[in-house]
Amino acid sequence: MATGSWKEVLSPALTTSEPPPIFDGTTRLYISYSCPYAQRVWITRNCKGLQDKIKLVPIDLQNRPTWYKEKVYPPNKVPSMEHDNEVKGESLDLVKYIDSNFDGPSLFPDVDIVYAPFIERFQPALLDVRKYDITEGRPNLAAWIEEMNKIEAYDQTRRDPKEMLKPARNAFWLISEVCCCHESDSLRSEFLFKSS
Ligand SMILES: N[C@@H](CCC(=O)N[C@@H](CS)C(=O)NCC(=O)O)C(=O)O
C-alpha cells in the first residue's frame, strides 16, 4: 500500500461555481467529503499513491452545482470518475476500475478498506444515540478498527466524528417519527432507548 507522510490540502466543496474543464484529459474523481461511498474510492486512490494522477473534485451535495448532473454524471450522485473521455459511477465498480487500470500496489483481494467509511459513521452514531459500543465484547472488530485507523491513506479521508453525528441523529429522529406516526411505541423504544 502506498504511503506518504504529507497531508493533502483539500479544497472547499464546489457549489454553484463554474464546472471544471470537463474532458480535457484530466482524470477527476467527484466526491462529497461526507459520502462514505465516495470515501472508499478516495481511499483507493490514496492507497495506490495516485494523488497526482486523479484529481479530487469535492461537490457540496446540499447545494449541488447544476453542471454536475447536466455535464458530468446524469444520475447526480457521488462518487463518479472522469477518465479517458468517459464518466463512470458506482463506488465498488470504481474501486475495481482504479485498481486494475492505474499504477500502484494492487488492493485486491484485501479490500477491507471499503468497509471502513461505514464503520467510521456507525460507531460514533450508535455510541451517541443508543449508548451502544459496537466493539464491546468484539475484540476482533476492535483490532480491525485499530488497524484501519493506522492506514495513512485512509486517515487523510476521515472527517471529524462530530460532523457525522448530525446526520445520524436526524436519521434516528426520522425513524422515531415514522414509528410514532404508526403508533408503534414499542418499535420506537426498541430503536431509540433499548440500550440507553
Ligand atoms: N450505489 C452508489 C451510492 C452512491 C450514493 O448514494 N451517493 C450519495 C451520497 S453518500 C449521493 O450522491 N446522493 C445524492 C442523491 O441521491 O441525490 C455507490 O456505491 O456509488
The ligand as an SDF file (V2000), in Angstrom:
LIG
                    3D

 20 19  0  0  0  0  0  0  0  0999 V2000
  -24.5660    2.8900   -5.0650 N   0  0  0  0  0  0  0  0  0  0  0  0
  -23.8720    4.1600   -5.1070 C   0  0  0  0  0  0  0  0  0  0  0  0
  -24.4030    5.0250   -3.9770 C   0  0  0  0  0  0  0  0  0  0  0  0
  -23.8710    6.4580   -4.0930 C   0  0  0  0  0  0  0  0  0  0  0  0
  -24.7290    7.4000   -3.2500 C   0  0  0  0  0  0  0  0  0  0  0  0
  -25.8680    7.0880   -2.8320 O   0  0  0  0  0  0  0  0  0  0  0  0
  -24.1910    8.5840   -3.0040 N   0  0  0  0  0  0  0  0  0  0  0  0
  -24.9600    9.5760   -2.2860 C   0  0  0  0  0  0  0  0  0  0  0  0
  -24.0900   10.3640   -1.3160 C   0  0  0  0  0  0  0  0  0  0  0  0
  -23.4770    9.3450    0.0030 S   0  0  0  0  0  0  0  0  0  0  0  0
  -25.4820   10.6000   -3.2660 C   0  0  0  0  0  0  0  0  0  0  0  0
  -24.8140   11.0140   -4.1830 O   0  0  0  0  0  0  0  0  0  0  0  0
  -26.7200   11.0290   -3.0350 N   0  0  0  0  0  0  0  0  0  0  0  0
  -27.2930   12.0600   -3.8190 C   0  0  0  0  0  0  0  0  0  0  0  0
  -28.6530   11.7280   -4.2820 C   0  0  0  0  0  0  0  0  0  0  0  0
  -29.0850   10.5710   -4.1030 O   0  0  0  0  0  0  0  0  0  0  0  0
  -29.2890   12.6030   -4.8390 O   0  0  0  0  0  0  0  0  0  0  0  0
  -22.3840    3.9260   -4.9890 C   0  0  0  0  0  0  0  0  0  0  0  0
  -21.9800    2.8980   -4.3890 O   0  0  0  0  0  0  0  0  0  0  0  0
  -21.6050    4.7240   -5.5320 O   0  0  0  0  0  0  0  0  0  0  0  0
  1  2  1  0
  2  3  1  0
  2 18  1  0
  3  4  1  0
  4  5  1  0
  5  6  2  0
  5  7  1  0
  7  8  1  0
  8  9  1  0
  8 11  1  0
  9 10  1  0
 11 12  2  0
 11 13  1  0
 13 14  1  0
 14 15  1  0
 15 16  2  0
 15 17  1  0
 18 19  2  0
 18 20  1  0
M  END
$$$$
